Amino acid sequence: MNLNIYPTKEAVYLNGGPGINAPDGAAGLPADTYSFQVTDPSGRTLLSSDPVNCRQFTVDASGVIQDVLASGACAHATGSDGEDGGATVQLFPYADTPNNGGVYKVWVSPTSLLDCTTPGNKNCFVPRFSKTDNFKVRDTRVVEIDTRFWKDGYAQPLDGLLASWTDTNGATNLKYSEYNPAVLAFHEAHVEAAEQGTHLIQVSNQANCVIDRVVSPTGKTSLPTGGTVTVPVAVRNHSSGNATYFVDVYCH
């Protein structure tokens, strides 16, 4: 998913690759068979309305989705991914979210790691084995976490740099900084429709960015330990209106 605000529930599709904003060599999902679900932001309310065996897809060694053959006759509809050359998988059918901010959460996990007995599992999806992303349908309130990478000698924040996002359930996703106004990313590693609660943004030394310091949305400055900084981001209820939470990374 690269766009995070959609006109209809049927318009939302998964893609498996790292995305157009990722640098050469960035990995998508590892080769495997995956299952997905749509929930409310907490993960407690399952919104997907068909059995989990109908919500499967296969990723090849290049990190892009190949097909939904693992789901058999009840497989979801597919499309094509103009960014990474693979397939996309429609999330529908799923129910309306009960979240008052209009937020949905999609989870992806290797099918072999679904476990309904692990403490803290969300409908058998284990957060530490899952990637998540948030989206909205017909709700235009913008609540986002944007990580910017600044470096002396550059007029704009740097593109193609990595920030790791951990959501309020402990599931993660990788975000790369990009300039892409269509997804509300303006030289930022962009998390859209972030749910209420405390999220974590982790950044580490990487090509073209050795971290000097990181400034959180509250203005607190953190110095790297072992080349890494983790910043908590407390997101308010979406009923408070539009909000952008900036995490600013200063590099040399």
C-alpha positions in Angstrom: 0.0 0.0 0.0 1.4 3.4 -1.0 -1.7 5.5 -1.0 -3.4 5.6 2.4 -6.6 7.5 1.8 -9.1 5.8 -0.5 -12.5 6.7 -2.1 -14.0 3.2 -1.5 -13.2 0.0 0.4 -12.9 -1.9 -2.9 -10.1 0.5 -4.0 -7.6 -0.7 -1.5 -4.9 -3.2 -2.7 -1.7 -4.7 -1.2 1.6 -4.6 -3.0 4.6 -6.6 -1.8 7.6 -4.6 -3.0 9.6 -2.0 -1.2 8.0 0.9 -3.1 9.1 3.5 -5.6 10.7 5.5 -2.9 13.1 2.7 -1.8 16.7 2.8 -2.9 18.2 0.2 -5.3 18.6 -3.1 -3.4 16.0 -2.5 -0.8 14.1 -5.7 0.0 10.4 -6.2 -0.2 8.8 -9.1 1.6 10.9 -12.3 1.8 9.9 -15.1 -0.5 7.1 -17.0 1.2 3.3 -17.5 1.3 1.5 -14.8 3.3 -1.9 -14.2 4.9 -3.5 -10.9 5.5 -6.3 -9.4 7.6 -8.0 -6.0 8.0 -8.8 -4.9 11.5 -9.5 -1.8 13.6 -6.3 0.0 14.8 -6.1 -2.1 18.0 -6.2 -5.4 16.0 -8.9 -6.7 18.4 -11.8 -6.3 15.9 -11.5 -8.4 12.8 -13.1 -6.7 9.9 -12.1 -9.1 7.1 -15.3 -11.1 6.5 -14.0 -14.2 4.6 -11.9 -17.1 6.0 -8.2 -16.5 6.4 -7.4 -19.3 3.9 -9.0 -17.1 1.3 -6.6 -14.2 2.2 -3.3 -15.6 1.0 -0.7 -14.6 -1.6 2.8 -15.7 -2.6 5.9 -13.5 -2.8 8.9 -14.6 -4.9 12.6 -14.0 -4.3 12.5 -10.5 -5.8 10.2 -9.4 -3.0 7.0 -8.8 -5.1 3.6 -10.5 -5.0 3.3 -13.2 -7.7 -0.2 -14.7 -7.3 -3.0 -15.7 -4.9 -3.1 -19.4 -6.0 -2.6 -20.5 -2.4 -6.2 -19.3 -1.7 -7.8 -21.5 -4.3 -11.3 -20.8 -5.5 -12.0 -18.1 -2.9 -8.9 -16.0 -3.7 -9.1 -12.2 -3.7 -9.1 -10.2 -6.9 -5.7 -9.0 -8.2 -4.2 -6.2 -10.2 -0.8 -5.1 -11.4 1.8 -3.0 -9.6 3.2 -0.3 -11.7 6.0 0.4 -9.3 7.6 -3.1 -8.7 6.2 -5.2 -11.6 4.3 -7.7 -9.4 0.7 -8.3 -8.6 -1.5 -6.4 -6.2 -4.2 -8.0 -4.0 -7.6 -6.5 -3.2 -8.3 -6.4 0.5 -12.1 -6.4 0.1 -14.4 -7.8 1.6 -14.2 -6.3 5.0 -16.6 -4.4 7.3 -16.6 -0.7 8.2 -14.1 0.3 10.9 -15.6 1.1 14.3 -12.7 3.6 14.9 -13.9 7.2 15.3 -11.0 8.4 13.3 -12.0 6.2 10.3 -8.7 4.2 10.5 -8.3 0.6 9.2 -5.2 -1.5 9.8 -4.0 -4.2 7.4 -1.7 -7.0 8.7 0.5 -9.3 6.7 2.2 -12.3 8.2 3.8 -15.5 6.8 1.0 -18.1 6.8 3.3 -20.5 8.6 3.7 -18.1 11.6 0.0 -17.6 12.3 -0.6 -18.8 15.8 -3.8 -18.5 17.7 -2.2 -19.6 21.0 0.6 -16.9 21.3 -0.2 -14.3 24.0 -1.1 -11.0 22.4 -2.0 -12.5 19.0 -4.5 -10.5 16.9 -6.9 -13.1 15.4 -3.9 -15.5 15.1 -1.6 -12.8 13.7 1.4 -12.4 16.0 2.6 -8.7 16.0 6.3 -9.5 16.1 6.0 -11.6 12.9 3.7 -9.1 11.1 4.0 -6.0 9.0 1.2 -3.5 9.2 0.0 -0.4 7.5 -2.9 2.0 8.2 -5.4 3.5 5.7 -8.7 5.5 5.6 -11.7 5.3 3.3 -13.7 8.5 2.6 -12.1 10.2 5.6 -10.0 13.2 4.7 -8.6 14.0 8.2 -4.8 13.8 7.9 -2.9 12.4 10.9 0.6 11.4 10.0 4.1 10.8 11.3 6.8 12.2 9.0 10.5 11.5 9.4 12.8 14.0 7.7 16.6 13.5 7.1 18.6 16.8 7.1 22.2 17.2 6.0 24.4 20.2 5.6 24.8 21.3 2.0 21.3 20.1 1.0 18.4 22.5 0.6 15.8 19.8 1.1 15.6 16.7 3.3 17.2 13.7 1.8 15.2 11.1 -0.1 15.7 7.3 -0.1 16.5 7.0 3.6 15.0 4.4 5.9 12.9 4.8 9.1 11.4 1.8 10.9 7.9 2.3 12.2 6.5 0.3 15.1 2.7 0.7 15.6 0.8 0.6 18.9 0.5 -3.2 18.7 4.2 -3.8 18.3 4.0 -4.6 14.6 6.5 -2.9 12.2 6.9 -1.6 8.7 9.7 0.1 6.8 9.3 3.6 5.4 11.6 5.3 3.0 11.8 9.1 2.6 10.5 10.4 -0.7 9.0 13.3 -2.5 5.6 12.1 -3.6 2.8 14.6 -3.1 0.2 12.0 -4.2 0.8 10.1 -0.9 1.4 13.3 1.1 5.1 12.6 1.4 7.3 15.7 0.9 10.9 14.5 1.3 9.7 12.4 4.3 9.4 8.8 5.4 5.6 8.9 5.7 3.2 7.1 8.0 -0.4 8.0 7.2 -3.5 7.4 9.4 -1.4 6.7 12.5 -3.8 5.5 15.2 -4.1 7.1 18.6 -1.4 5.9 21.1 2.3 5.7 21.2 4.3 4.7 18.1 8.0 4.2 17.7 10.2 5.6 15.0 13.7 4.1 14.8 16.5 5.4 12.6 20.1 4.2 12.2 23.2 5.2 10.4 23.0 4.4 6.7 24.5 5.4 3.4 24.6 9.2 3.1 23.4 9.7 6.7 25.5 9.3 9.9 23.3 10.5 12.6 24.3 13.4 14.8 21.0 13.9 16.6 17.2 13.3 16.3 14.6 15.8 17.4 11.2 14.3 18.4 7.7 15.9 17.8 7.9 17.3 21.3 11.2 19.0 20.7 13.3 16.5 22.7 16.8 15.9 21.3 18.2 12.3 21.4 21.8 11.3 20.5 22.5 8.0 18.8 23.6 4.9 20.7 25.5 2.5 18.5 24.3 4.6 15.5 20.6 4.2 16.3 17.9 6.4 17.8 14.4 5.3 18.8 11.8 8.1 19.3 8.4 7.6 20.8 5.6 9.5 19.0 2.3 10.0 21.0 -0.6 10.4 18.5 -3.8 12.1 19.6 -7.3 11.0 18.9 -8.2 11.8 15.2 -11.3 13.7 16.4 -8.8 16.5 17.4 -8.4 17.2 13.7 -5.4 17.1 11.3 -2.0 16.6 12.8 1.5 16.0 11.5 4.2 14.7 13.9 7.7 15.4 12.6 10.7 13.4 13.6 13.8 15.3 12.4 17.1 13.4 11.8 20.3 15.5 11.5 23.1 13.7 9.6 26.6 14.3 8.5 
